[in-house]
Amino acid sequence: MGVVRVEIRKFDGSAHRAFPATLLGRDEHGTWLGIPSGTVSDTGKVYEIPGVVLVPHTGWWTAMFNAAPRNTSLYCDITTPATWNDDTVTVTDLDLDVRKIRLTGEVQLVDEDEFAAHQAKFNYPDEVVQQARAAAQWLLHAVRTDQEPFTTHFHRWLAHVSP
């Protein structure tokens, strides 16, 4: 298992956040990266609760599955498709997010206001807007209807970083 640098950028190419992750493996859903508790991002944020990030083989999103007791069990960022360069994966955050609340099971689309503001600020091309909205709708449906890897499949990977 090696270390992968995860770089998340904004549409203008500026850095949003970055952090080291442990390459756990790959399967039919994508590449699974572990975030052990104590991981520190380049902004100084400390990940106190472990999680795993799924970078899909294709798609305009990434997903972070958080261990309990974190209230957000799943947080999906709508992003451009991931690009890999050796041990670095880079995505562009497009602001829309889908999250699942642990206690209630509620699935929410969040940050639509940020998406609208950045769509104007960064002049997102129509194709980017369409792909982002389509990815958000696909994720909402997949999570709400208990499709994998959003239901139980991720537990196998989360076990590698959770006590």
C-alpha positions in Angstrom: 0.0 0.0 0.0 1.4 3.3 -1.1 0.6 6.9 -0.3 -1.5 8.9 -2.8 -1.7 12.7 -2.8 -5.3 13.8 -3.3 -5.5 17.3 -4.9 -8.8 19.1 -5.1 -8.8 22.3 -7.2 -11.3 25.0 -8.0 -12.3 25.6 -11.6 -9.7 28.4 -12.1 -7.0 25.9 -11.2 -6.4 27.3 -7.7 -5.8 24.9 -4.9 -8.9 24.1 -2.7 -7.4 21.4 -0.5 -5.0 18.4 -0.6 -4.2 15.5 1.7 -2.3 12.3 1.8 -4.2 9.0 1.5 -3.3 5.3 1.7 -4.0 3.4 -1.5 -6.2 0.5 -0.3 -7.0 -1.1 -3.6 -9.1 -1.0 -6.8 -12.3 -2.8 -7.7 -15.2 -2.5 -10.1 -16.2 0.8 -8.6 -12.9 2.5 -8.7 -9.9 3.3 -6.5 -10.3 3.2 -2.8 -8.1 5.5 -0.6 -7.9 5.4 3.2 -7.9 8.4 5.4 -6.8 7.3 8.9 -7.6 9.4 11.9 -4.9 12.0 12.4 -4.4 12.7 8.7 -3.6 16.4 8.2 -4.5 18.3 5.0 -2.4 21.1 3.5 -4.8 23.6 5.1 -4.1 22.2 8.6 -7.4 20.4 8.9 -7.0 17.2 10.9 -9.3 14.3 10.0 -10.2 13.1 13.4 -12.6 10.4 12.2 -11.3 7.9 9.7 -12.8 7.5 6.3 -12.3 6.1 2.8 -12.5 8.0 -0.5 -13.7 6.3 -3.7 -12.4 7.7 -6.9 -14.6 6.1 -9.6 -13.0 4.8 -12.8 -15.3 7.2 -14.7 -17.7 9.8 -13.5 -18.0 13.4 -12.3 -17.8 12.7 -8.6 -15.9 11.3 -5.7 -17.3 9.9 -2.5 -16.0 9.9 1.1 -17.4 7.3 3.5 -17.0 8.4 7.1 -16.8 6.1 10.1 -19.1 6.6 13.0 -19.8 8.7 15.0 -19.5 11.3 12.3 -23.0 12.5 11.5 -22.4 12.6 7.7 -21.9 9.0 6.8 -21.4 9.7 3.1 -20.2 12.9 1.4 -20.0 13.0 -2.4 -18.3 15.9 -4.1 -19.4 16.7 -7.7 -16.1 17.0 -9.5 -14.6 16.8 -13.0 -13.4 13.3 -13.8 -10.2 12.4 -11.9 -6.8 12.5 -13.5 -3.9 10.4 -12.3 -0.3 11.3 -12.5 1.9 8.7 -10.8 0.9 8.9 -7.1 -1.3 12.0 -7.4 -5.0 12.1 -8.2 -6.5 15.5 -9.1 -10.1 16.6 -9.4 -11.8 20.0 -9.8 -14.5 20.6 -7.2 -17.7 21.9 -8.9 -19.3 22.8 -5.6 -22.5 20.6 -5.7 -22.5 17.9 -3.0 -24.6 15.0 -2.1 -24.6 13.8 1.5 -26.2 11.2 3.7 -27.0 11.8 7.3 -26.1 8.9 9.5 -28.9 9.1 12.1 -31.9 9.8 9.8 -30.7 8.3 6.5 -31.7 11.5 4.8 -30.0 12.1 1.5 -29.5 15.8 0.6 -28.2 17.9 -2.3 -26.3 20.8 -0.8 -24.3 23.9 -1.9 -26.6 24.7 -4.9 -26.0 28.4 -4.0 -22.2 27.9 -4.2 -22.6 26.1 -7.5 -24.6 29.0 -9.0 -22.2 31.6 -7.7 -19.1 29.8 -9.0 -20.9 29.0 -12.3 -21.1 32.8 -12.8 -17.7 33.6 -11.3 -15.7 30.9 -13.2 -17.9 30.9 -16.3 -18.5 27.1 -16.3 -19.1 25.9 -19.8 -22.5 24.5 -20.5 -21.1 20.9 -20.8 -19.6 21.2 -17.3 -22.9 22.5 -15.8 -24.8 19.6 -17.5 -22.4 17.0 -16.3 -22.4 18.3 -12.8 -26.2 18.4 -12.6 -26.4 14.9 -14.1 -23.9 13.5 -11.7 -25.7 15.0 -8.7 -29.0 13.5 -9.9 -27.5 10.1 -10.5 -25.9 10.1 -7.0 -29.1 11.2 -5.3 -30.9 8.3 -7.0 -28.2 5.8 -6.4 -27.8 6.6 -2.7 -31.6 6.9 -2.1 -32.3 3.5 -3.7 -29.4 1.7 -1.9 -27.3 1.0 -4.9 -23.7 -0.2 -4.4 -21.1 0.9 -3.5 -23.2 3.3 -1.3 -24.9 0.7 0.8 -22.6 -2.0 2.3 -19.8 -2.5 -0.2 -17.7 0.4 1.3 -17.6 -1.3 4.7 -14.9 -3.7 3.4 -12.6 -0.8 2.6 -13.5 1.3 5.7 -12.5 -1.6 7.9 -8.9 -1.0 6.8 -8.8 2.4 8.5 -11.3 2.1 11.3 -10.6 0.5 14.6 
